[in-house]
Amino acid sequence: MRRLSIVAWIGLLACLGPLRAQEVTRVSKAFDFESDAVAAPAVGFLTAVGGWSVTMDGTNRVLAQTEQSADSAFNLIFRPELLFEDVELSVRLKGVKGVVDQGGGLVWRAKNAQTYYVARYNPLEDSFRLYKVIDGKRSQLGSVKAPADDRWHTLQITMKGQQIVCLLDDQIRLEVEDASIRGFGRIGLWSKADAQSYFDDLKASGEAIVLKPAEPRGETKRFEIRENRPYLGGHEIDLWGIRCGNAFYSDAVTERYIRNFDNMNAHGINLVGAYIQGVNAGFPDGNAGLNGFSRHGKLLPEVARRIESFVREADDRGMVVMIGVIAPRKDQDFHDDKAIQTAIEETARFLKEKGLRNVFVNLCDEFNHPLTADKLLIREPDGPQKKDQLTAWFKAIASDIPVGVGPHWKSGTSDEYPTMDVRIIQKGMAIPKEGFVVNVEPIREDYYNNDGLFNKTNIDAVYANCRNYLDAPHAVFMFHSGFVQGITNFSGTAPHGEMGGYGTGPNDRGIRFYYEWVRDNVGKWKYPHHVPATEFSLGIPPR
């Protein structure tokens, strides 16, 4: 059973604005589906629940609900751009199949998929009824007997103020008053459970708000590498980053990072890295990160949604995102090497089809990890050939997205291979002189079991590392900490999308010192340049 995501509904409602401020105009619309393709969705309709597609009934094209949904399910499809308060509606409908339920009906004043009026005809129960559905709970407002047959019937609704008049075939009448659902709402079609039904000649008229369709989101700015330098949208840029390894852990966690993007920019940070297979989650469970793929390598829909939101929000600010695909702590979750191939191909296809170009990809984090890399495909021997194979699978689908494979720094595997675009290193590896280099995981200077706390030695080490990368224009630094990446940790509130405090003690946990170093030494981020900031550090609180 297919359901419209909560995020999709939020997106639709966000485009409404205050409804009363919208222009109200007289509207008369009719939908007969004759221009729609058979076996395809009806153009302009939005499915919330069920399986809705155009089919043939003799020589006539109709809209069919074909899903055999759960007994408690209300199958729903809407016209998202039409909103009526008082309305005249009609539709022809025919019950085709159904053991638990049959027939269907009309929906109006729909606020979302949980709140609306519905009048329905059910030949299985010999009834014609009117309901209100509020927050998913259905209450009957009226009911009359109706003939039981499998013929076409015409259902008509008129609502004005609180008065509702329902007609079946111009003969059977149902009239009630109700003020439970007020104001403008969408119209739609409805059936219940396994009721497989045909609908045709949907008509609606009345004073309405007609919403303009949202502009389709186009491609993001393209990230590319030219002569070992990063470019975004055709502009040469400098990159300063943060490793947000488990940013796709949940909707709430993803939102925390996104809400801090503006603050990152104000401090010069314009690169974030996040992993589809969660990396080391620290204390108390290093394996607590989310695996964003199924056992057979399919990208989970909820994770895909988080990735797109994360990447597009970054693009709106002229930021780059590093997407990590395979992580050794989760590779054992794959059924076999074919599943790894599928995961890489799914990632490439998703980024390409969604037009997400402000990215580069780490195909495997810590290749040849001596403890947690289980699958032979991401271990030595034959590392260069295996890395080339991972790259080939990705590039066969998304050839213009830069990729690399990150080595484990003490496992003996090389940090370069023939077909790489990005030379990925980690921890204390020296900055190579050749290639576009990204340290995706510098040495972490706080402990997972006391995250966000740093002494002077820790901070001096971070500053020295930052200075090394500032002096290497072909190399990029992505700050790494337990405060940002871990899940739960000693603080009990990780992962942290926000910068927090200066890390001086339990009540000052954070990485503000890194933010301020980038702001002072690089500048705040205003795409496509870093520019001097008005603010600057006068010193870190005493330790």
Secondary structure, DSSP 8 states (H G I E B T S, - for coil): --B--HHHHHHHHHTT--GGGS-EEEEEEEE--TTS-TTS--TT-EEEES-EEEEEETTEEEEEE-----TT-EEEEEEEEEEESSEEEEEEEEEEE-SS---EEEEEEEEETTEEEEEEEETTTTEEEEEEEETTEEEEEEEEE----SS-EEEEEEEETTEEEEEETTTEEEEEE--SS-S-EEEEEEEETT-EEEEEEEEEEEEEEE------------EEEETTEEEETTEE---EEEE-TTTTS-HHHHHHHHHTHHHHHHTT--EEEEESB-----SS-TT-S-B-B-TTS-B-HHHHHHHHHHHHHHHHTT-EEEEEEE-TTTGGGSSSHHHHHHHHHHHHHHHHHTT--SEEEEEETTBT-TTT--SGGGSSSSHHHHHHHHHHHHHTT-TTS-EE--B-TTSS--S--TT-SSEEE-TT----SSS-EEESS----SBTTBTT---HHHHHHHHHHHHHHHT-TTEEEEE--HHHH-SBTTTTSBS-SS-BS-SSSTTS-B-HHHHHHHHHHT-EEETTEEE--S---------
